């Protein structure tokens, strides 16, 4: 997938699609873009990456979730605290 300049970070559908890409770098950037929206609607999308196969994506999810409050955020962060990869916790 090619990133186009000046894309609208608030396009949740596009960012959700990027979370399903094969390339972990694309998924990681999508998590960053979701966090940059500062929209609470991004929380479930970011939380969906806490079980991503890539530790870099999971780490980015932890960083991104740290910018939000609420029960869904706390639940996702608790899952990340149980991660077995030292790069994530």
PDB file of N, CA, C and O in Angstrom:
ATOM      1  N   UNK A   1       0.842  -1.173   0.000  1.00  0.00           N
ATOM      2  CA  UNK A   1       0.000   0.000   0.000  1.00  0.00           C
ATOM      3  C   UNK A   1       0.885   1.232   0.000  1.00  0.00           C
ATOM      4  O   UNK A   1       1.890   1.280   0.709  1.00  0.00           O
ATOM      5  N   UNK A   2       0.523   2.208  -0.776  1.00  0.00           N
ATOM      6  CA  UNK A   2       1.277   3.448  -0.890  1.00  0.00           C
ATOM      7  C   UNK A   2       0.560   4.521  -0.083  1.00  0.00           C
ATOM      8  O   UNK A   2      -0.655   4.686  -0.194  1.00  0.00           O
ATOM      9  N   UNK A   3       1.319   5.245   0.724  1.00  0.00           N
ATOM     10  CA  UNK A   3       0.741   6.359   1.465  1.00  0.00           C
ATOM     11  C   UNK A   3       0.759   7.592   0.584  1.00  0.00           C
ATOM     12  O   UNK A   3       1.784   7.939  -0.003  1.00  0.00           O
ATOM     13  N   UNK A   4      -0.370   8.239   0.500  1.00  0.00           N
ATOM     14  CA  UNK A   4      -0.466   9.450  -0.292  1.00  0.00           C
ATOM     15  C   UNK A   4      -0.234  10.648   0.612  1.00  0.00           C
ATOM     16  O   UNK A   4      -0.680  10.645   1.760  1.00  0.00           O
ATOM     17  N   UNK A   5       0.449  11.668   0.126  1.00  0.00           N
ATOM     18  CA  UNK A   5       0.683  12.843   0.961  1.00  0.00           C
ATOM     19  C   UNK A   5      -0.619  13.559   1.292  1.00  0.00           C
ATOM     20  O   UNK A   5      -1.561  13.583   0.501  1.00  0.00           O
ATOM     21  N   UNK A   6      -0.638  14.131   2.466  1.00  0.00           N
ATOM     22  CA  UNK A   6      -1.760  14.940   2.928  1.00  0.00           C
ATOM     23  C   UNK A   6      -3.058  14.143   3.049  1.00  0.00           C
ATOM     24  O   UNK A   6      -4.147  14.685   2.861  1.00  0.00           O
ATOM     25  N   UNK A   7      -2.934  12.861   3.362  1.00  0.00           N
ATOM     26  CA  UNK A   7      -4.166  12.101   3.533  1.00  0.00           C
ATOM     27  C   UNK A   7      -4.888  12.560   4.796  1.00  0.00           C
ATOM     28  O   UNK A   7      -4.263  13.037   5.743  1.00  0.00           O
ATOM     29  N   UNK A   8      -6.186  12.413   4.795  1.00  0.00           N
ATOM     30  CA  UNK A   8      -7.031  12.824   5.906  1.00  0.00           C
ATOM     31  C   UNK A   8      -6.938  11.779   6.999  1.00  0.00           C
ATOM     32  O   UNK A   8      -7.458  10.674   6.845  1.00  0.00           O
ATOM     33  N   UNK A   9      -6.273  12.115   8.117  1.00  0.00           N
ATOM     34  CA  UNK A   9      -6.084  11.167   9.202  1.00  0.00           C
ATOM     35  C   UNK A   9      -7.388  10.800   9.898  1.00  0.00           C
ATOM     36  O   UNK A   9      -7.426   9.816  10.637  1.00  0.00           O
ATOM     37  N   UNK A  10      -8.443  11.552   9.686  1.00  0.00           N
ATOM     38  CA  UNK A  10      -9.699  11.258  10.356  1.00  0.00           C
ATOM     39  C   UNK A  10     -10.549  10.253   9.577  1.00  0.00           C
ATOM     40  O   UNK A  10     -11.655   9.927  10.007  1.00  0.00           O
ATOM     41  N   UNK A  11     -10.066   9.766   8.461  1.00  0.00           N
ATOM     42  CA  UNK A  11     -10.798   8.786   7.672  1.00  0.00           C
ATOM     43  C   UNK A  11     -10.599   7.410   8.310  1.00  0.00           C
ATOM     44  O   UNK A  11      -9.690   6.668   7.939  1.00  0.00           O
ATOM     45  N   UNK A  12     -11.459   7.082   9.268  1.00  0.00           N
ATOM     46  CA  UNK A  12     -11.313   5.845  10.033  1.00  0.00           C
ATOM     47  C   UNK A  12     -11.411   4.604   9.160  1.00  0.00           C
ATOM     48  O   UNK A  12     -10.751   3.602   9.439  1.00  0.00           O
ATOM     49  N   UNK A  13     -12.213   4.650   8.121  1.00  0.00           N
ATOM     50  CA  UNK A  13     -12.353   3.480   7.255  1.00  0.00           C
ATOM     51  C   UNK A  13     -11.026   3.173   6.558  1.00  0.00           C
ATOM     52  O   UNK A  13     -10.611   2.016   6.491  1.00  0.00           O
ATOM     53  N   UNK A  14     -10.375   4.191   6.050  1.00  0.00           N
ATOM     54  CA  UNK A  14      -9.084   4.015   5.395  1.00  0.00           C
ATOM     55  C   UNK A  14      -8.040   3.506   6.386  1.00  0.00           C
ATOM     56  O   UNK A  14      -7.269   2.597   6.078  1.00  0.00           O
ATOM     57  N   UNK A  15      -8.023   4.099   7.571  1.00  0.00           N
ATOM     58  CA  UNK A  15      -7.056   3.678   8.578  1.00  0.00           C
ATOM     59  C   UNK A  15      -7.340   2.259   9.064  1.00  0.00           C
ATOM     60  O   UNK A  15      -6.409   1.496   9.325  1.00  0.00           O
ATOM     61  N   UNK A  16      -8.598   1.906   9.184  1.00  0.00           N
ATOM     62  CA  UNK A  16      -8.960   0.531   9.571  1.00  0.00           C
ATOM     63  C   UNK A  16      -8.470  -0.451   8.513  1.00  0.00           C
ATOM     64  O   UNK A  16      -7.985  -1.532   8.850  1.00  0.00           O
ATOM     65  N   UNK A  17      -8.588  -0.093   7.254  1.00  0.00           N
ATOM     66  CA  UNK A  17      -8.083  -0.948   6.173  1.00  0.00           C
ATOM     67  C   UNK A  17      -6.574  -1.127   6.287  1.00  0.00           C
ATOM     68  O   UNK A  17      -6.056  -2.218   6.052  1.00  0.00           O
ATOM     69  N   UNK A  18      -5.874  -0.064   6.643  1.00  0.00           N
ATOM     70  CA  UNK A  18      -4.417  -0.141   6.773  1.00  0.00           C
ATOM     71  C   UNK A  18      -4.007  -1.055   7.930  1.00  0.00           C
ATOM     72  O   UNK A  18      -2.928  -1.646   7.899  1.00  0.00           O
ATOM     73  N   UNK A  19      -4.858  -1.174   8.946  1.00  0.00           N
ATOM     74  CA  UNK A  19      -4.558  -2.080  10.059  1.00  0.00           C
ATOM     75  C   UNK A  19      -4.561  -3.535   9.611  1.00  0.00           C
ATOM     76  O   UNK A  19      -4.015  -4.398  10.298  1.00  0.00           O
ATOM     77  N   UNK A  20      -5.166  -3.808   8.475  1.00  0.00           N
ATOM     78  CA  UNK A  20      -5.206  -5.167   7.946  1.00  0.00           C
ATOM     79  C   UNK A  20      -4.135  -5.462   6.905  1.00  0.00           C
ATOM     80  O   UNK A  20      -4.108  -6.555   6.340  1.00  0.00           O
ATOM     81  N   UNK A  21      -3.269  -4.517   6.650  1.00  0.00           N
ATOM     82  CA  UNK A  21      -2.213  -4.712   5.648  1.00  0.00           C
ATOM     83  C   UNK A  21      -1.195  -5.750   6.111  1.00  0.00           C
ATOM     84  O   UNK A  21      -1.025  -5.972   7.309  1.00  0.00           O
ATOM     85  N   UNK A  22      -0.527  -6.378   5.163  1.00  0.00           N
ATOM     86  CA  UNK A  22       0.508  -7.374   5.475  1.00  0.00           C
ATOM     87  C   UNK A  22       1.754  -6.745   6.095  1.00  0.00           C
ATOM     88  O   UNK A  22       2.390  -7.345   6.961  1.00  0.00           O
ATOM     89  N   UNK A  23       2.095  -5.561   5.661  1.00  0.00           N
ATOM     90  CA  UNK A  23       3.321  -4.898   6.107  1.00  0.00           C
ATOM     91  C   UNK A  23       3.121  -4.307   7.514  1.00  0.00           C
ATOM     92  O   UNK A  23       2.268  -3.439   7.699  1.00  0.00           O
ATOM     93  N   UNK A  24       3.900  -4.771   8.506  1.00  0.00           N
ATOM     94  CA  UNK A  24       3.741  -4.242   9.864  1.00  0.00           C
ATOM     95  C   UNK A  24       4.046  -2.749   9.964  1.00  0.00           C
ATOM     96  O   UNK A  24       3.499  -2.066  10.829  1.00  0.00           O
ATOM     97  N   UNK A  25       4.911  -2.236   9.092  1.00  0.00           N
ATOM     98  CA  UNK A  25       5.199  -0.800   9.116  1.00  0.00           C
ATOM     99  C   UNK A  25       3.961   0.009   8.752  1.00  0.00           C
ATOM    100  O   UNK A  25       3.726   1.073   9.325  1.00  0.00           O
ATOM    101  N   UNK A  26       3.179  -0.479   7.817  1.00  0.00           N
ATOM    102  CA  UNK A  26       1.932   0.192   7.431  1.00  0.00           C
ATOM    103  C   UNK A  26       0.952   0.157   8.596  1.00  0.00           C
ATOM    104  O   UNK A  26       0.294   1.154   8.890  1.00  0.00           O
ATOM    105  N   UNK A  27       0.855  -0.994   9.257  1.00  0.00           N
ATOM    106  CA  UNK A  27      -0.053  -1.109  10.413  1.00  0.00           C
ATOM    107  C   UNK A  27       0.379  -0.177  11.540  1.00  0.00           C
ATOM    108  O   UNK A  27      -0.459   0.451  12.188  1.00  0.00           O
ATOM    109  N   UNK A  28       1.684  -0.087  11.773  1.00  0.00           N
ATOM    110  CA  UNK A  28       2.219   0.773  12.834  1.00  0.00           C
ATOM    111  C   UNK A  28       1.896   2.236  12.549  1.00  0.00           C
ATOM    112  O   UNK A  28       1.478   2.964  13.450  1.00  0.00           O
ATOM    113  N   UNK A  29       2.083   2.664  11.325  1.00  0.00           N
ATOM    114  CA  UNK A  29       1.773   4.051  10.955  1.00  0.00           C
ATOM    115  C   UNK A  29       0.277   4.309  11.075  1.00  0.00           C
ATOM    116  O   UNK A  29      -0.130   5.399  11.476  1.00  0.00           O
ATOM    117  N   UNK A  30      -0.537   3.336  10.738  1.00  0.00           N
ATOM    118  CA  UNK A  30      -1.993   3.497  10.879  1.00  0.00           C
ATOM    119  C   UNK A  30      -2.362   3.718  12.345  1.00  0.00           C
ATOM    120  O   UNK A  30      -3.231   4.536  12.648  1.00  0.00           O
ATOM    121  N   UNK A  31      -1.712   2.998  13.252  1.00  0.00           N
ATOM    122  CA  UNK A  31      -1.963   3.201  14.688  1.00  0.00           C
ATOM    123  C   UNK A  31      -1.572   4.620  15.085  1.00  0.00           C
ATOM    124  O   UNK A  31      -2.304   5.279  15.823  1.00  0.00           O
ATOM    125  N   UNK A  32      -0.430   5.095  14.605  1.00  0.00           N
ATOM    126  CA  UNK A  32      -0.009   6.471  14.898  1.00  0.00           C
ATOM    127  C   UNK A  32      -1.016   7.478  14.355  1.00  0.00           C
ATOM    128  O   UNK A  32      -1.367   8.444  15.034  1.00  0.00           O
ATOM    129  N   UNK A  33      -1.477   7.248  13.133  1.00  0.00           N
ATOM    130  CA  UNK A  33      -2.451   8.162  12.531  1.00  0.00           C
ATOM    131  C   UNK A  33      -3.762   8.166  13.304  1.00  0.00           C
ATOM    132  O   UNK A  33      -4.387   9.214  13.463  1.00  0.00           O
ATOM    133  N   UNK A  34      -4.177   7.004  13.781  1.00  0.00           N
ATOM    134  CA  UNK A  34      -5.395   6.933  14.590  1.00  0.00           C
ATOM    135  C   UNK A  34      -5.222   7.730  15.875  1.00  0.00           C
ATOM    136  O   UNK A  34      -6.124   8.465  16.274  1.00  0.00           O
ATOM    137  N   UNK A  35      -4.083   7.593  16.518  1.00  0.00           N
ATOM    138  CA  UNK A  35      -3.832   8.357  17.749  1.00  0.00           C
ATOM    139  C   UNK A  35      -3.807   9.853  17.469  1.00  0.00           C
ATOM    140  O   UNK A  35      -4.277  10.650  18.281  1.00  0.00           O
ATOM    141  N   UNK A  36      -3.261  10.228  16.327  1.00  0.00           N
ATOM    142  CA  UNK A  36      -3.181  11.643  15.968  1.00  0.00           C
ATOM    143  C   UNK A  36      -4.549  12.293  15.789  1.00  0.00           C
ATOM    144  O   UNK A  36      -4.671  13.514  15.887  1.00  0.00           O
ATOM    145  N   UNK A  37      -5.567  11.497  15.531  1.00  0.00           N
ATOM    146  CA  UNK A  37      -6.905  12.074  15.398  1.00  0.00           C
ATOM    147  C   UNK A  37      -7.421  12.592  16.734  1.00  0.00           C
ATOM    148  O   UNK A  37      -8.263  13.489  16.774  1.00  0.00           O
ATOM    149  N   UNK A  38      -6.910  12.017  17.842  1.00  0.00           N
ATOM    150  CA  UNK A  38      -7.362  12.371  19.194  1.00  0.00           C
ATOM    151  C   UNK A  38      -8.862  12.162  19.367  1.00  0.00           C
ATOM    152  O   UNK A  38      -9.477  12.745  20.260  1.00  0.00           O
ATOM    153  N   UNK A  39      -9.438  11.340  18.524  1.00  0.00           N
ATOM    154  CA  UNK A  39     -10.869  11.057  18.570  1.00  0.00           C
ATOM    155  C   UNK A  39     -11.092   9.759  19.346  1.00  0.00           C
ATOM    156  O   UNK A  39     -10.498   8.736  19.003  1.00  0.00           O
ATOM    157  N   UNK A  40     -11.928   9.773  20.377  1.00  0.00           N
ATOM    158  CA  UNK A  40     -12.202   8.557  21.143  1.00  0.00           C
ATOM    159  C   UNK A  40     -12.729   7.400  20.290  1.00  0.00           C
ATOM    160  O   UNK A  40     -12.635   6.240  20.692  1.00  0.00           O
ATOM    161  N   UNK A  41     -13.277   7.711  19.129  1.00  0.00           N
ATOM    162  CA  UNK A  41     -13.745   6.644  18.242  1.00  0.00           C
ATOM    163  C   UNK A  41     -12.578   5.816  17.703  1.00  0.00           C
ATOM    164  O   UNK A  41     -12.791   4.726  17.172  1.00  0.00           O
ATOM    165  N   UNK A  42     -11.377   6.310  17.831  1.00  0.00           N
ATOM    166  CA  UNK A  42     -10.198   5.571  17.381  1.00  0.00           C
ATOM    167  C   UNK A  42      -9.805   4.462  18.357  1.00  0.00           C
ATOM    168  O   UNK A  42      -9.087   3.535  17.982  1.00  0.00           O
ATOM    169  N   UNK A  43     -10.266   4.550  19.595  1.00  0.00           N
ATOM    170  CA  UNK A  43      -9.851   3.597  20.626  1.00  0.00           C
ATOM    171  C   UNK A  43     -10.104   2.148  20.225  1.00  0.00           C
ATOM    172  O   UNK A  43      -9.181   1.339  20.329  1.00  0.00           O
ATOM    173  N   UNK A  44     -11.300   1.772  19.773  1.00  0.00           N
ATOM    174  CA  UNK A  44     -11.506   0.366  19.415  1.00  0.00           C
ATOM    175  C   UNK A  44     -10.595  -0.106  18.283  1.00  0.00           C
ATOM    176  O   UNK A  44     -10.165  -1.259  18.270  1.00  0.00           O
ATOM    177  N   UNK A  45     -10.309   0.766  17.352  1.00  0.00           N
ATOM    178  CA  UNK A  45      -9.413   0.400  16.251  1.00  0.00           C
ATOM    179  C   UNK A  45      -7.991   0.184  16.760  1.00  0.00           C
ATOM    180  O   UNK A  45      -7.327  -0.782  16.384  1.00  0.00           O
ATOM    181  N   UNK A  46      -7.536   1.083  17.610  1.00  0.00           N
ATOM    182  CA  UNK A  46      -6.199   0.923  18.177  1.00  0.00           C
ATOM    183  C   UNK A  46      -6.159  -0.330  19.054  1.00  0.00           C
ATOM    184  O   UNK A  46      -5.204  -1.105  18.994  1.00  0.00           O
ATOM    185  N   UNK A  47      -7.194  -0.524  19.863  1.00  0.00           N
ATOM    186  CA  UNK A  47      -7.254  -1.686  20.756  1.00  0.00           C
ATOM    187  C   UNK A  47      -7.243  -2.996  19.978  1.00  0.00           C
ATOM    188  O   UNK A  47      -6.802  -4.022  20.496  1.00  0.00           O
ATOM    189  N   UNK A  48      -7.719  -2.968  18.753  1.00  0.00           N
ATOM    190  CA  UNK A  48      -7.738  -4.187  17.953  1.00  0.00           C
ATOM    191  C   UNK A  48      -6.342  -4.664  17.584  1.00  0.00           C
ATOM    192  O   UNK A  48      -6.178  -5.787  17.106  1.00  0.00           O
ATOM    193  N   UNK A  49      -5.339  -3.828  17.797  1.00  0.00           N
ATOM    194  CA  UNK A  49      -3.974  -4.187  17.429  1.00  0.00           C
ATOM    195  C   UNK A  49      -3.157  -4.740  18.595  1.00  0.00           C
ATOM    196  O   UNK A  49      -1.973  -5.031  18.425  1.00  0.00           O
ATOM    197  N   UNK A  50      -3.759  -4.889  19.769  1.00  0.00           N
ATOM    198  CA  UNK A  50      -2.986  -5.363  20.921  1.00  0.00           C
ATOM    199  C   UNK A  50      -2.546  -6.811  20.777  1.00  0.00           C
ATOM    200  O   UNK A  50      -1.673  -7.267  21.516  1.00  0.00           O
ATOM    201  N   UNK A  51      -3.129  -7.531  19.852  1.00  0.00           N
ATOM    202  CA  UNK A  51      -2.735  -8.920  19.584  1.00  0.00           C
ATOM    203  C   UNK A  51      -2.064  -9.051  18.210  1.00  0.00           C
ATOM    204  O   UNK A  51      -1.944 -10.155  17.679  1.00  0.00           O
ATOM    205  N   UNK A  52      -1.632  -7.931  17.644  1.00  0.00           N
ATOM    206  CA  UNK A  52      -0.967  -7.958  16.342  1.00  0.00           C
ATOM    207  C   UNK A  52       0.264  -8.853  16.419  1.00  0.00           C
ATOM    208  O   UNK A  52       0.899  -8.952  17.469  1.00  0.00           O
ATOM    209  N   UNK A  53       0.595  -9.496  15.322  1.00  0.00           N
ATOM    210  CA  UNK A  53       1.760 -10.393  15.287  1.00  0.00           C
ATOM    211  C   UNK A  53       3.080  -9.652  15.432  1.00  0.00           C
ATOM    212  O   UNK A  53       4.083 -10.249  15.824  1.00  0.00           O
ATOM    213  N   UNK A  54       3.094  -8.371  15.125  1.00  0.00           N
ATOM    214  CA  UNK A  54       4.320  -7.576  15.171  1.00  0.00           C
ATOM    215  C   UNK A  54       4.455  -6.871  16.526  1.00  0.00           C
ATOM    216  O   UNK A  54       3.551  -6.141  16.933  1.00  0.00           O
ATOM    217  N   UNK A  55       5.571  -7.083  17.225  1.00  0.00           N
ATOM    218  CA  UNK A  55       5.767  -6.375  18.494  1.00  0.00           C
ATOM    219  C   UNK A  55       5.854  -4.857  18.310  1.00  0.00           C
ATOM    220  O   UNK A  55       5.488  -4.103  19.211  1.00  0.00           O
ATOM    221  N   UNK A  56       6.333  -4.408  17.155  1.00  0.00           N
ATOM    222  CA  UNK A  56       6.409  -2.973  16.904  1.00  0.00           C
ATOM    223  C   UNK A  56       5.017  -2.347  16.831  1.00  0.00           C
ATOM    224  O   UNK A  56       4.806  -1.224  17.290  1.00  0.00           O
ATOM    225  N   UNK A  57       4.074  -3.084  16.251  1.00  0.00           N
ATOM    226  CA  UNK A  57       2.692  -2.589  16.177  1.00  0.00           C
ATOM    227  C   UNK A  57       2.078  -2.584  17.569  1.00  0.00           C
ATOM    228  O   UNK A  57       1.380  -1.639  17.939  1.00  0.00           O
ATOM    229  N   UNK A  58       2.334  -3.636  18.343  1.00  0.00           N
ATOM    230  CA  UNK A  58       1.789  -3.696  19.706  1.00  0.00           C
ATOM    231  C   UNK A  58       2.373  -2.585  20.575  1.00  0.00           C
ATOM    232  O   UNK A  58       1.657  -1.978  21.372  1.00  0.00           O
ATOM    233  N   UNK A  59       3.667  -2.317  20.425  1.00  0.00           N
ATOM    234  CA  UNK A  59       4.283  -1.218  21.170  1.00  0.00           C
ATOM    235  C   UNK A  59       3.650   0.112  20.779  1.00  0.00           C
ATOM    236  O   UNK A  59       3.360   0.943  21.640  1.00  0.00           O
ATOM    237  N   UNK A  60       3.436   0.313  19.484  1.00  0.00           N
ATOM    238  CA  UNK A  60       2.812   1.558  19.034  1.00  0.00           C
ATOM    239  C   UNK A  60       1.392   1.672  19.580  1.00  0.00           C
ATOM    240  O   UNK A  60       0.937   2.768  19.908  1.00  0.00           O
ATOM    241  N   UNK A  61       0.695   0.546  19.677  1.00  0.00           N
ATOM    242  CA  UNK A  61      -0.652   0.559  20.267  1.00  0.00           C
ATOM    243  C   UNK A  61      -0.588   1.004  21.721  1.00  0.00           C
ATOM    244  O   UNK A  61      -1.423   1.794  22.163  1.00  0.00           O
ATOM    245  N   UNK A  62       0.394   0.505  22.473  1.00  0.00           N
ATOM    246  CA  UNK A  62       0.536   0.911  23.872  1.00  0.00           C
ATOM    247  C   UNK A  62       0.799   2.410  23.985  1.00  0.00           C
ATOM    248  O   UNK A  62       0.212   3.092  24.824  1.00  0.00           O
ATOM    249  N   UNK A  63       1.678   2.906  23.140  1.00  0.00           N
ATOM    250  CA  UNK A  63       1.978   4.339  23.149  1.00  0.00           C
ATOM    251  C   UNK A  63       0.728   5.145  22.790  1.00  0.00           C
ATOM    252  O   UNK A  63       0.414   6.140  23.443  1.00  0.00           O
ATOM    253  N   UNK A  64       0.027   4.710  21.757  1.00  0.00           N
ATOM    254  CA  UNK A  64      -1.171   5.425  21.298  1.00  0.00           C
ATOM    255  C   UNK A  64      -2.271   5.405  22.346  1.00  0.00           C
ATOM    256  O   UNK A  64      -2.923   6.420  22.593  1.00  0.00           O
ATOM    257  N   UNK A  65      -2.475   4.252  22.959  1.00  0.00           N
ATOM    258  CA  UNK A  65      -3.537   4.142  23.962  1.00  0.00           C
ATOM    259  C   UNK A  65      -3.255   5.009  25.182  1.00  0.00           C
ATOM    260  O   UNK A  65      -4.180   5.429  25.877  1.00  0.00           O
ATOM    261  N   UNK A  66      -1.985   5.274  25.441  1.00  0.00           N
ATOM    262  CA  UNK A  66      -1.626   6.144  26.553  1.00  0.00           C
ATOM    263  C   UNK A  66      -2.141   7.566  26.402  1.00  0.00           C
ATOM    264  O   UNK A  66      -2.128   8.337  27.361  1.00  0.00           O
ATOM    265  N   UNK A  67      -2.590   7.914  25.215  1.00  0.00           N
ATOM    266  CA  UNK A  67      -3.125   9.255  24.964  1.00  0.00           C
ATOM    267  C   UNK A  67      -4.631   9.356  25.210  1.00  0.00           C
ATOM    268  O   UNK A  67      -5.216  10.431  25.078  1.00  0.00           O
ATOM    269  N   UNK A  68      -5.254   8.227  25.571  1.00  0.00           N
ATOM    270  CA  UNK A  68      -6.695   8.202  25.754  1.00  0.00           C
ATOM    271  C   UNK A  68      -7.048   7.743  27.170  1.00  0.00           C
ATOM    272  O   UNK A  68      -6.218   7.163  27.869  1.00  0.00           O
ATOM    273  N   UNK A  69      -8.275   8.007  27.577  1.00  0.00           N
ATOM    274  CA  UNK A  69      -8.796   7.567  28.867  1.00  0.00           C
ATOM    275  C   UNK A  69      -9.979   6.636  28.641  1.00  0.00           C
ATOM    276  O   UNK A  69     -10.498   6.535  27.529  1.00  0.00           O
ATOM    277  N   UNK A  70     -10.399   5.962  29.698  1.00  0.00           N
ATOM    278  CA  UNK A  70     -11.615   5.172  29.640  1.00  0.00           C
ATOM    279  C   UNK A  70     -11.377   3.692  29.858  1.00  0.00           C
ATOM    280  O   UNK A  70     -10.245   3.210  29.850  1.00  0.00           O
ATOM    281  N   UNK A  71     -12.473   2.992  30.053  1.00  0.00           N
ATOM    282  CA  UNK A  71     -12.427   1.568  30.348  1.00  0.00           C
ATOM    283  C   UNK A  71     -11.851   0.752  29.200  1.00  0.00           C
ATOM    284  O   UNK A  71     -11.043  -0.147  29.434  1.00  0.00           O
ATOM    285  N   UNK A  72     -12.245   1.044  27.970  1.00  0.00           N
ATOM    286  CA  UNK A  72     -11.727   0.294  26.820  1.00  0.00           C
ATOM    287  C   UNK A  72     -10.221   0.478  26.692  1.00  0.00           C
ATOM    288  O   UNK A  72      -9.502  -0.459  26.346  1.00  0.00           O
ATOM    289  N   UNK A  73      -9.752   1.675  26.968  1.00  0.00           N
ATOM    290  CA  UNK A  73      -8.321   1.941  26.925  1.00  0.00           C
ATOM    291  C   UNK A  73      -7.602   1.152  28.009  1.00  0.00           C
ATOM    292  O   UNK A  73      -6.580   0.517  27.748  1.00  0.00           O
ATOM    293  N   UNK A  74      -8.134   1.193  29.223  1.00  0.00           N
ATOM    294  CA  UNK A  74      -7.514   0.475  30.342  1.00  0.00           C
ATOM    295  C   UNK A  74      -7.483  -1.029  30.084  1.00  0.00           C
ATOM    296  O   UNK A  74      -6.492  -1.693  30.389  1.00  0.00           O
ATOM    297  N   UNK A  75      -8.554  -1.560  29.527  1.00  0.00           N
ATOM    298  CA  UNK A  75      -8.614  -2.990  29.224  1.00  0.00           C
ATOM    299  C   UNK A  75      -7.545  -3.381  28.207  1.00  0.00           C
ATOM    300  O   UNK A  75      -6.853  -4.384  28.378  1.00  0.00           O
ATOM    301  N   UNK A  76      -7.417  -2.592  27.161  1.00  0.00           N
ATOM    302  CA  UNK A  76      -6.424  -2.879  26.129  1.00  0.00           C
ATOM    303  C   UNK A  76      -5.004  -2.758  26.688  1.00  0.00           C
ATOM    304  O   UNK A  76      -4.136  -3.569  26.363  1.00  0.00           O
ATOM    305  N   UNK A  77      -4.771  -1.755  27.521  1.00  0.00           N
ATOM    306  CA  UNK A  77      -3.443  -1.600  28.110  1.00  0.00           C
ATOM    307  C   UNK A  77      -3.113  -2.757  29.055  1.00  0.00           C
ATOM    308  O   UNK A  77      -1.962  -3.186  29.130  1.00  0.00           O
ATOM    309  N   UNK A  78      -4.102  -3.256  29.767  1.00  0.00           N
ATOM    310  CA  UNK A  78      -3.886  -4.422  30.636  1.00  0.00           C
ATOM    311  C   UNK A  78      -3.477  -5.641  29.811  1.00  0.00           C
ATOM    312  O   UNK A  78      -2.617  -6.416  30.231  1.00  0.00           O
ATOM    313  N   UNK A  79      -4.081  -5.809  28.657  1.00  0.00           N
ATOM    314  CA  UNK A  79      -3.684  -6.911  27.780  1.00  0.00           C
ATOM    315  C   UNK A  79      -2.234  -6.746  27.325  1.00  0.00           C
ATOM    316  O   UNK A  79      -1.486  -7.721  27.250  1.00  0.00           O
ATOM    317  N   UNK A  80      -1.852  -5.527  27.028  1.00  0.00           N
ATOM    318  CA  UNK A  80      -0.486  -5.272  26.584  1.00  0.00           C
ATOM    319  C   UNK A  80       0.531  -5.494  27.708  1.00  0.00           C
ATOM    320  O   UNK A  80       1.678  -5.854  27.444  1.00  0.00           O
ATOM    321  N   UNK A  81       0.119  -5.284  28.946  1.00  0.00           N
ATOM    322  CA  UNK A  81       1.022  -5.537  30.072  1.00  0.00           C
ATOM    323  C   UNK A  81       1.363  -7.021  30.206  1.00  0.00           C
ATOM    324  O   UNK A  81       2.364  -7.383  30.825  1.00  0.00           O
ATOM    325  N   UNK A  82       0.530  -7.865  29.625  1.00  0.00           N
ATOM    326  CA  UNK A  82       0.755  -9.310  29.671  1.00  0.00           C
ATOM    327  C   UNK A  82       1.572  -9.800  28.483  1.00  0.00           C
ATOM    328  O   UNK A  82       1.820 -10.999  28.354  1.00  0.00           O
ATOM    329  N   UNK A  83       1.989  -8.896  27.625  1.00  0.00           N
ATOM    330  CA  UNK A  83       2.736  -9.271  26.433  1.00  0.00           C
ATOM    331  C   UNK A  83       4.039  -9.959  26.833  1.00  0.00           C
ATOM    332  O   UNK A  83       4.708  -9.530  27.773  1.00  0.00           O
ATOM    333  N   UNK A  84       4.393 -11.014  26.125  1.00  0.00           N
ATOM    334  CA  UNK A  84       5.591 -11.762  26.460  1.00  0.00           C
ATOM    335  C   UNK A  84       6.845 -11.211  25.788  1.00  0.00           C
ATOM    336  O   UNK A  84       7.945 -11.681  26.078  1.00  0.00           O
ATOM    337  N   UNK A  85       6.713 -10.248  24.916  1.00  0.00           N
ATOM    338  CA  UNK A  85       7.858  -9.659  24.229  1.00  0.00           C
ATOM    339  C   UNK A  85       8.328  -8.432  25.009  1.00  0.00           C
ATOM    340  O   UNK A  85       7.559  -7.494  25.219  1.00  0.00           O
ATOM    341  N   UNK A  86       9.570  -8.439  25.430  1.00  0.00           N
ATOM    342  CA  UNK A  86      10.122  -7.330  26.218  1.00  0.00           C
ATOM    343  C   UNK A  86      10.141  -6.006  25.483  1.00  0.00           C
ATOM    344  O   UNK A  86      10.247  -4.952  26.111  1.00  0.00           O
ATOM    345  N   UNK A  87      10.039  -6.039  24.160  1.00  0.00           N
ATOM    346  CA  UNK A  87      10.003  -4.770  23.407  1.00  0.00           C
ATOM    347  C   UNK A  87       8.696  -4.055  23.589  1.00  0.00           C
ATOM    348  O   UNK A  87       8.601  -2.859  23.313  1.00  0.00           O
ATOM    349  N   UNK A  88       7.674  -4.765  24.053  1.00  0.00           N
ATOM    350  CA  UNK A  88       6.341  -4.176  24.176  1.00  0.00           C
ATOM    351  C   UNK A  88       6.087  -3.650  25.590  1.00  0.00           C
ATOM    352  O   UNK A  88       5.490  -2.588  25.762  1.00  0.00           O
ATOM    353  N   UNK A  89       6.534  -4.384  26.582  1.00  0.00           N
ATOM    354  CA  UNK A  89       6.225  -3.986  27.971  1.00  0.00           C
ATOM    355  C   UNK A  89       7.331  -3.176  28.604  1.00  0.00           C
ATOM    356  O   UNK A  89       7.215  -2.772  29.762  1.00  0.00           O
TER     357      UNK A  89
END
